[in-house]
Amino acid sequence: MALIGFLILGLIAGAIARLLVPGRDPMGWLGTMVLGCVGALVGGFLARAIGDNDGVGLVGAVIGAIVVLLLWRAFSRSGDRARV
């Protein structure tokens, strides 16, 4: 049940992150779920780095997903510029 809860949290966090960050991201619901899950892991890492051991929750997962989404855009666009 914990895995299913983590996947649902990832889907919600990824969807919120995509809504908050302007721009077009061509990914489906599975990509959104992966974005949110990776964001939750990044958010958990950042929370532990500042000394919070209580867990991240939805807010931390959304913040982590925003960070991952912005990094994804930065690296994917730099590759497009190099090919032109």
Beta strands, then each sheet from edge to edge (+ up, - down):
end
